[in-house]
Amino acid sequence: MTEFCVHCGQPASRDHPACRTPRTALEPPRYCGRCARRMIVQVTPSGWSARCSRHGETTSATATG
């Protein structure tokens, strides 16, 4: 479970109606779910990759939920 919203960086315990839309479900994460740091995101035709300076890389192939 993530502690922070991967779309806005706010604590996951808060209500995020703008982050729970069908549109955001298709977007790559912009913030690390573990530390809320802004991530470096690269989108390609075959997917995306997002890299946190502290927690490493996540890709569309390995992302869950």
C-alpha positions as CSV (number, residue, x, y, z in Angstrom):
1,M,0.0,0.0,0.0
2,T,1.2,3.5,-0.8
3,E,1.4,6.3,1.8
4,F,1.0,9.1,-0.8
5,C,-1.2,9.6,-3.9
6,V,0.9,9.0,-7.0
7,H,-1.0,11.6,-8.9
8,C,-0.9,14.6,-6.6
9,G,1.6,13.7,-3.8
10,Q,-0.8,14.3,-1.0
11,P,-1.2,11.7,1.9
12,A,-3.2,8.8,0.7
13,S,-5.5,9.0,3.7
14,R,-7.1,12.2,2.3
15,D,-10.0,12.2,-0.1
16,H,-8.7,12.7,-3.7
17,P,-11.8,12.9,-6.0
18,A,-9.8,14.5,-8.9
19,C,-7.2,11.7,-8.6
20,R,-9.8,8.9,-8.8
21,T,-11.2,9.5,-12.3
22,P,-11.0,7.1,-15.3
23,R,-8.6,9.6,-17.0
24,T,-6.0,9.4,-14.2
25,A,-6.2,5.6,-14.1
26,L,-4.5,5.7,-17.5
27,E,-1.8,8.2,-16.6
28,P,1.6,7.3,-15.2
29,P,2.4,8.1,-11.6
30,R,4.0,11.6,-11.1
31,Y,4.9,11.3,-7.4
32,C,6.5,8.4,-5.5
33,G,3.9,6.5,-3.4
34,R,6.4,5.9,-0.7
35,C,8.0,9.3,-0.1
36,A,5.9,11.8,-2.3
37,R,8.9,13.0,-4.2
38,R,8.3,14.1,-7.8
39,M,9.5,11.4,-10.2
40,I,11.2,11.5,-13.6
41,V,8.6,10.0,-16.0
42,Q,9.2,8.9,-19.5
43,V,6.2,7.9,-21.7
44,T,6.8,5.7,-24.8
45,P,4.5,4.1,-27.3
46,S,4.8,0.8,-25.5
47,G,4.3,2.1,-21.9
48,W,6.0,4.3,-19.3
49,S,8.7,4.4,-16.7
50,A,8.9,6.5,-13.6
51,R,12.0,6.9,-11.4
52,C,12.2,8.1,-7.8
53,S,15.7,9.2,-6.7
54,R,15.3,7.2,-3.4
55,H,13.2,4.2,-4.3
56,G,14.1,3.4,-7.9
57,E,12.2,2.7,-11.1
58,T,8.6,1.6,-11.7
59,T,7.3,0.7,-15.2
60,S,3.9,0.1,-16.7
61,A,4.9,-3.5,-16.9
62,T,5.5,-3.9,-13.2
63,A,2.9,-1.4,-11.8
64,T,0.0,-2.8,-9.8
65,G,-3.4,-1.4,-9.0
